[in-house]
Amino acid sequence: QVQLVESGGGFVQPGGSLRLSCVVSGVIFSDYTMGWYRQAPEKQRELVAIITSAGRPNYAASVKGRFTISRDSAMNTVYLQMSSLIPEDTAVYYCNANHQVSSRYNYWGQGTPVTVSS
């Protein structure tokens, strides 16, 4: 059974930081590109950042320079370090695992909410 379990969301003031974690089980972690997506109220889900199994990251323009994605193969975990948070970052953040060869193997976590407000 594949499981992606996110944690680390919460309430933070503008300019603050949070670190999200996603622990993956039930798959061979190194076979998957890992990603973070987010969905704000009444908006479509959007890509935040992805990282390949080789460790190459890619970011949405809106978070580049503020967010850092990383992965720990020993812990089967992907992280999203978020800094200089702004209210527009408020959303539910979802972890995604996408197989590098076959996109039929694509899995999502349950989401963790992030609220940025003064």
N, C-alpha and C positions, 0 to 999 in steps of 0.2 A: 504494500500500500504506500503510495507516494504521499508525503506530507511536506508542506512548506509552512513553517510557523514563524510569523513575524512578532516582533516585540520592539519596545522602545519609543512608541509614539506617546503623545501627551500634549500638554498645554505649555506654550513658551511665549515670552514677550518678543516683539520685534528686535532683531539684532542678536537674538540668542541662538543656541545650538542644540541639536539633538542627534543621537546616533541610533539608527534603526538596525535591527539584526533579523536575519531570516535563516533558520536552521532547516536544512533539507534532509529528508530521509526517504529511503525506498528507491533511490536511483543511484547511478554511478555519477557522482557529482562532477567529475572531470569531463563527462560527455556533454555537459550542458553549458550554454551561455546563460548567465544569470542577469536578471534585470529588475529594476524598480520602476513601477508605474504609479500614477496617482489619479484620483478622480475627485474633483471638487463638486459641491452640490450643483445639480442641474447642468453639469458639463460632462463631456466625454472623457473617458479614460485616456491618459496621455503618457507617453514614455518620459521617464525622468533620466535614467541612466542604465547602461548595460555594460557587462564585462565578460569577455570571452574566457574560455578555460585557460588560455595563454596569458590572461591578465590584462588584455587590452581594453581600456575603457572608452566609452563614448557617452556624451552628455547632450541633453537638450540645451538649446541656447539660453533658455531662461534660468538655468541653474549652473551653467558653466562658471567655474571660478569660485563657486560657493559650496557646491556639494562634491563629495568624493566617494566613489564606489570602490569597494575592495572585496576580496574573497579569501577565505582561509580553507584550503583543501583538507587540512588535518581535522578541522572542526565541521566540515560540510556546511559552512556558514558564509553568507554574503552580508556585507554591511553597507549602510549609506550614512556617511557623516554629513550632516547638514549644518552649515554655519551661515551667519548673516541672514537669518530667516526673516522673511517679510510676510505680511498678511496674505499675499497672493499664493503663498506656499501651503495655505490651509487646504487640506484634502485628506482623503483616506489613501494611504500608501500601500500598494500591493507588491509582493514579491512574485517573480515569474521565473520559471525554469523552462528553457526552450532547447530541445535537442539539436546539436550542431549539424546533424545529418538529416534527420527526419522531423519536420515540424508537426507531425501527428502526435509527437510526444511533447506536449506543452501543458504546463501545470501552473496553478495559481495558489497563492496563500489566501487567507481569509481577510487580510487587510488590517492595518493599524492606523488609527486616526491621529492626525497632527493638526493642532490649532495654534495659529500664530496671531496673537492679539494683545493689545495693551489694556 
